[in-house]
């Protein structure tokens, strides 16, 4: 499979809208015990829903000093996009720092490829990279880590450029933080339990929260050929003869991420 071409095919389905508006929602306080297993079976979905969508739905509830979050993927195109680019959940008590720390699970095979800088550079600059057998094999191997690793996305000192770190799932499940998916489902699910005591990777407290769910593609810089020009254009601009193409040039394809943001009222 040519992973790069398949990726751009998915864009026509999954990236029609880059970012939805921010909704303010008072979070439901629940007394029901919730097991972090990637299943909605123990959720009061009517009281905890954050949105209404045929593609992806989000749920949130609070129990004491813990926030519970659930992502229910309902579209096969959204499912494929997340498997490739990951689902990053951002959480902060402040609008200014709302994108400072995000946890991606599943991390997505494109993000897992960042662990191999040379391979990632080839993937984002060479349209033929995904045709090579060794690269097909590498992407296949990376897909085996989709549910055992997380990607940690951080932006330091207000920078818009993210930095990426990777950890085993078991390493981030500390101080009451838990994360899970139901691998028996046909489409993806994501369930998270987050301490609201200033601990965990998010370092958030039991007060109003900004939460964002993002599918973030990498920046591609492919070399492309310009379309054939007229003989006069070729002679005056490039000095090339009839029927020849202009030199190959680098083209940056910066595709906007798809983001859904909510303000969770906890007070």
C-alpha positions as CSV (number, residue, x, y, z in Angstrom):
1,X,0.0,0.0,0.0
2,X,1.2,3.5,-0.7
3,X,0.6,5.1,2.7
4,X,1.1,8.7,1.5
5,X,-1.5,8.4,-1.3
6,X,-3.9,6.6,0.9
7,X,-3.5,9.4,3.5
8,X,-4.5,12.1,1.0
9,X,-7.5,10.1,-0.1
10,X,-8.8,10.0,3.5
11,X,-8.5,13.8,3.7
12,X,-11.4,14.2,1.3
13,X,-13.6,12.5,3.8
14,X,-12.2,13.4,7.2
15,X,-11.0,16.9,6.8
16,X,-13.8,18.9,5.3
17,X,-14.1,21.0,8.4
18,X,-10.8,21.9,10.2
19,X,-12.1,23.1,13.6
20,X,-15.5,23.3,15.2
21,X,-16.6,26.1,17.6
22,X,-16.0,25.9,21.3
23,X,-19.0,24.8,23.4
24,X,-19.4,25.5,27.1
25,X,-20.9,22.5,29.0
26,X,-21.6,21.9,32.6
27,X,-20.1,18.5,33.5
28,X,-22.4,15.9,35.0
29,X,-21.4,14.6,38.4
30,X,-21.8,10.8,38.5
31,X,-22.0,8.3,41.3
32,X,-21.9,5.3,39.0
33,X,-18.7,3.3,39.2
34,X,-16.8,3.4,35.9
35,X,-14.3,0.8,34.8
36,X,-11.6,2.1,32.4
37,X,-11.9,-0.6,29.7
38,X,-12.9,1.3,26.6
39,X,-16.6,0.4,26.9
40,X,-19.6,2.7,27.2
41,X,-21.6,0.0,29.0
42,X,-21.2,1.7,32.4
43,X,-21.8,5.3,31.3
44,X,-24.9,7.4,31.5
45,X,-24.6,8.5,27.9
46,X,-27.7,10.8,28.0
47,X,-26.3,13.0,30.8
48,X,-22.6,12.9,29.8
49,X,-22.6,13.6,26.0
50,X,-20.7,16.6,24.8
51,X,-21.8,16.6,21.2
52,X,-24.1,14.9,18.7
53,X,-22.3,13.5,15.6
54,X,-22.5,10.5,13.3
55,X,-18.7,10.5,13.0
56,X,-17.4,10.8,16.5
57,X,-18.9,11.5,19.9
58,X,-17.4,12.7,23.1
59,X,-18.5,12.1,26.7
60,X,-17.3,13.5,30.1
61,X,-18.3,13.1,33.7
62,X,-16.7,13.8,37.1
63,X,-16.5,11.7,40.2
64,X,-14.9,13.6,43.1
65,X,-11.3,14.5,42.0
66,X,-11.4,12.6,38.8
67,X,-12.5,13.5,35.3
68,X,-13.7,10.6,33.0
69,X,-13.6,11.1,29.3
70,X,-14.8,8.8,26.5
71,X,-14.3,9.1,22.7
72,X,-16.7,7.0,20.6
73,X,-15.6,6.7,16.9
74,X,-18.5,6.0,14.6
75,X,-17.1,6.6,11.1
76,X,-14.8,4.2,9.3
77,X,-13.0,7.2,7.7
78,X,-12.5,8.8,11.1
79,X,-11.3,5.5,12.4
80,X,-8.6,5.2,9.6
81,X,-7.5,8.8,10.2
82,X,-7.0,8.2,13.9
83,X,-5.1,5.0,13.3
84,X,-2.7,6.9,11.1
85,X,-2.5,10.3,12.7
86,X,-3.6,9.5,16.3
87,X,-6.1,11.1,18.6
88,X,-4.5,13.8,20.8
89,X,-6.5,14.9,23.9
90,X,-5.5,18.4,25.2
91,X,-6.5,19.5,28.7
92,X,-5.8,22.6,30.7
93,X,-7.4,25.0,33.3
94,X,-6.3,27.9,31.1
95,X,-7.3,29.0,27.6
96,X,-3.8,30.4,27.1
97,X,-2.1,27.1,27.7
98,X,-4.8,24.8,26.4
99,X,-2.5,23.3,23.7
100,X,0.6,23.0,26.0
101,X,0.2,19.3,26.8
102,X,-1.6,16.6,24.9
103,X,-1.7,12.9,25.2
104,X,-2.2,10.9,22.0
105,X,-3.7,7.4,22.2
106,X,-3.7,5.7,19.9
107,X,-0.6,7.6,18.8
108,X,-1.1,6.8,15.1
109,X,1.4,5.2,12.8
110,X,2.5,8.5,11.3
111,X,3.5,9.8,14.8
112,X,5.2,6.5,15.7
113,X,7.3,7.0,12.6
114,X,8.8,10.1,14.2
115,X,10.9,7.8,16.4
116,X,12.9,7.2,13.2
117,X,13.9,10.8,12.0
118,X,15.4,9.7,8.7
119,X,12.4,7.5,7.8
120,X,10.0,10.3,8.8
121,X,11.8,12.8,6.7
122,X,11.6,10.5,3.7
123,X,7.9,9.9,4.4
124,X,7.1,13.6,4.4
125,X,9.2,14.6,1.4
126,X,9.1,11.7,-1.1
127,X,5.8,10.7,-2.7
128,X,7.3,7.3,-3.6
129,X,8.4,6.5,0.0
130,X,5.3,4.4,0.7
131,X,5.9,2.2,-2.3
132,X,9.1,0.7,-1.1
133,X,8.8,-2.8,0.4
134,X,11.0,-2.0,3.4
135,X,8.9,1.1,4.3
136,X,5.7,-0.9,3.9
137,X,7.1,-3.4,6.3
138,X,8.1,-0.7,8.8
139,X,4.7,0.9,8.8
140,X,3.2,-2.5,9.4
141,X,5.4,-3.1,12.3
142,X,4.6,0.3,13.8
143,X,0.9,-0.5,13.6
144,X,1.5,-3.3,16.2
145,X,2.3,-0.6,18.8
146,X,-0.9,1.4,18.3
147,X,-2.4,0.2,21.7
148,X,0.8,-0.2,23.7
149,X,2.3,3.3,23.3
150,X,1.2,6.9,23.8
151,X,2.6,10.0,22.2
152,X,3.1,13.0,24.4
153,X,2.7,16.3,22.6
154,X,4.2,19.4,24.3
155,X,4.5,23.1,23.3
156,X,7.0,25.0,25.4
157,X,7.0,28.7,26.2
158,X,4.0,29.4,24.0
159,X,5.6,27.9,20.9
160,X,3.3,26.8,18.2
161,X,5.7,24.1,17.1
162,X,5.1,20.8,19.0
163,X,7.6,18.4,20.4
164,X,6.9,14.7,20.6
165,X,7.8,12.1,23.1
166,X,6.8,8.4,23.4
167,X,6.1,6.2,26.3
168,X,4.7,2.8,27.0
169,X,1.1,2.9,28.1
170,X,1.9,1.4,31.5
171,X,4.4,4.3,32.1
172,X,1.7,7.0,32.0
173,X,-0.8,5.2,34.1
174,X,0.4,6.7,37.4
175,X,-1.1,8.6,40.2
176,X,-4.6,7.4,39.2
177,X,-4.3,8.3,35.5
178,X,-5.8,5.5,33.4
179,X,-6.3,5.1,29.6
180,X,-7.9,2.2,27.6
181,X,-9.5,1.1,24.4
182,X,-11.7,-1.8,23.6
183,X,-9.8,-3.8,20.9
184,X,-12.8,-6.0,20.3
185,X,-14.7,-3.2,18.7
186,X,-14.8,-2.7,15.0
187,X,-14.3,1.1,15.4
188,X,-12.0,2.8,17.9
189,X,-12.9,3.9,21.4
190,X,-10.9,5.8,24.0
191,X,-11.5,6.0,27.7
192,X,-9.5,8.1,30.1
193,X,-9.5,8.7,33.9
194,X,-7.7,11.9,34.8
195,X,-6.8,13.1,38.4
196,X,-7.9,16.6,39.1
197,X,-5.4,17.2,42.0
198,X,-2.6,18.8,40.0
199,X,-1.0,15.5,39.3
200,X,-0.6,13.4,36.1
201,X,0.8,14.7,32.9
202,X,-1.9,17.3,32.5
203,X,-1.3,18.9,35.8
204,X,-4.9,20.1,36.0
205,X,-7.1,20.9,39.1
206,X,-10.7,20.4,39.9
207,X,-12.0,23.6,38.3
208,X,-13.1,24.7,34.8
209,X,-11.2,23.0,32.0
210,X,-10.5,23.5,28.4
211,X,-10.5,20.1,26.6
212,X,-9.6,19.5,22.9
213,X,-9.7,16.4,20.7
214,X,-7.3,16.7,17.8
215,X,-6.3,14.7,14.7
216,X,-3.1,16.4,13.6
217,X,-1.4,15.4,10.3
218,X,2.3,16.0,9.7
219,X,3.5,18.7,7.3
220,X,4.4,17.2,3.9
221,X,7.0,18.8,1.6
222,X,6.8,16.8,-1.6
223,X,8.7,17.6,-4.7
224,X,6.3,18.1,-7.6
225,X,6.5,18.9,-11.3
226,X,4.8,22.0,-12.6
227,X,2.3,21.6,-15.3
228,X,3.4,21.9,-19.0
229,X,3.7,25.5,-20.1
230,X,3.3,27.0,-23.6
231,X,6.5,27.2,-25.7
232,X,6.6,31.0,-25.2
233,X,6.2,30.7,-21.4
234,X,8.9,28.0,-21.3
235,X,11.3,30.0,-23.3
236,X,10.8,33.3,-21.5
237,X,10.6,32.0,-18.0
238,X,12.7,28.8,-17.9
239,X,14.5,28.6,-21.3
240,X,13.1,25.1,-22.0
241,X,11.9,23.7,-25.3
242,X,8.4,22.6,-26.3
243,X,6.8,19.8,-24.3
244,X,9.3,19.9,-21.5
245,X,8.3,20.5,-17.9
246,X,9.7,23.0,-15.5
247,X,12.2,21.9,-12.8
248,X,10.9,20.0,-9.8
249,X,10.2,22.2,-6.9
250,X,9.4,21.6,-3.2
251,X,5.7,22.1,-2.3
252,X,4.6,22.4,1.3
253,X,1.3,20.7,2.1
254,X,0.3,22.0,5.4
255,X,-3.1,20.5,6.1
256,X,-5.1,21.8,9.1
257,X,-5.8,19.6,12.0
258,X,-9.3,18.6,12.8
259,X,-10.1,19.8,16.3
260,X,-13.1,19.8,18.6
261,X,-12.9,22.0,21.7
262,X,-15.1,22.2,24.8
263,X,-15.1,24.3,27.9
264,X,-16.0,22.0,30.8
265,X,-17.7,23.8,33.7
266,X,-16.8,22.0,36.9
267,X,-17.6,24.7,39.5
